[in-house]
Amino acid sequence: MQEYLVEIRTTIPEGTDPAEVDSRRAAEAVRAKELAARGHLIRLWRPVGELRSIGLWCADDEAHLYSDVLDTLPLRPWMSVSVTAVAPHPNDPGR
């Protein structure tokens, strides 16, 4: 599977019922665990002091990443997403 760095910014539309926000956030946590168990969500970070996430995700290809992974997130309608395909670096100390 191909690895991707994915930056996510979630913007809740003004006037959204707080109960809907809470419901979607709870569902998001469940879905993230499912995607991690399936090997799609590898790591997830939140930059200190910022309201965005950066994650390492895996999928067969970018189309699969969107259609079968990211687009299944309950908060996806409120997300802007930036995807960068990555490959191991020859000097990666983790190799």
C-alpha positions in Angstrom: 0.0 0.0 0.0 1.1 3.6 -0.7 1.7 6.0 2.3 0.2 9.5 2.4 0.7 12.5 4.6 -2.8 14.0 5.0 -3.4 17.4 6.5 -7.0 17.9 7.7 -8.7 21.2 8.8 -12.2 20.8 10.1 -14.5 23.9 10.1 -17.9 23.4 11.7 -20.5 25.5 9.9 -21.8 28.4 11.9 -25.2 27.6 13.4 -24.6 23.8 13.5 -26.5 22.2 16.4 -23.9 21.3 19.2 -25.6 17.9 19.6 -24.8 17.1 15.9 -21.2 18.2 16.4 -20.9 16.0 19.5 -22.5 13.0 17.6 -20.2 13.4 14.6 -17.1 13.7 16.8 -18.0 10.5 18.7 -18.6 8.7 15.4 -15.3 10.1 14.1 -13.4 8.5 17.0 -15.1 5.1 16.3 -14.4 5.3 12.6 -10.7 6.3 13.2 -10.2 3.2 15.3 -11.8 1.0 12.6 -9.5 2.6 9.9 -6.5 2.1 12.2 -7.4 -1.6 12.7 -7.6 -2.0 8.9 -4.2 -0.5 8.4 -5.3 2.7 6.8 -4.6 5.2 9.7 -1.0 4.7 10.9 -0.3 7.8 12.9 -2.2 11.0 13.7 -0.8 14.3 15.2 -2.2 17.6 16.1 0.3 20.5 15.8 0.7 22.2 19.1 -1.6 25.3 19.4 -3.3 24.6 16.1 -6.8 23.3 15.1 -5.7 20.9 12.4 -4.4 17.3 12.1 -1.6 15.7 10.2 -1.7 12.0 9.7 0.1 9.1 8.1 -2.4 7.1 6.1 -2.2 4.1 3.8 -4.3 3.1 0.8 -4.0 1.2 -2.5 -3.9 4.5 -4.4 -5.1 8.1 -3.9 -8.5 7.4 -5.4 -9.0 4.6 -2.8 -7.7 6.9 -0.1 -10.5 9.3 -0.8 -13.4 7.0 -1.7 -12.9 4.2 0.8 -11.1 5.9 3.6 -11.3 9.7 4.0 -14.7 10.1 2.5 -16.1 7.7 5.1 -15.2 10.0 8.0 -18.3 11.4 9.7 -16.7 14.9 9.8 -15.6 14.8 6.2 -18.3 17.2 4.9 -16.7 19.9 7.2 -13.1 19.0 6.3 -10.6 20.5 3.9 -7.9 17.9 3.1 -4.5 18.1 1.6 -2.9 14.8 0.5 0.8 14.2 -0.3 2.1 10.8 -1.4 5.3 9.9 0.4 8.0 7.2 -0.1 10.8 6.1 2.2 14.0 8.2 2.1 17.3 6.4 1.6 18.6 8.1 4.8 15.6 7.4 6.9 17.0 6.2 10.3 13.9 4.1 10.8 14.8 1.8 7.9 
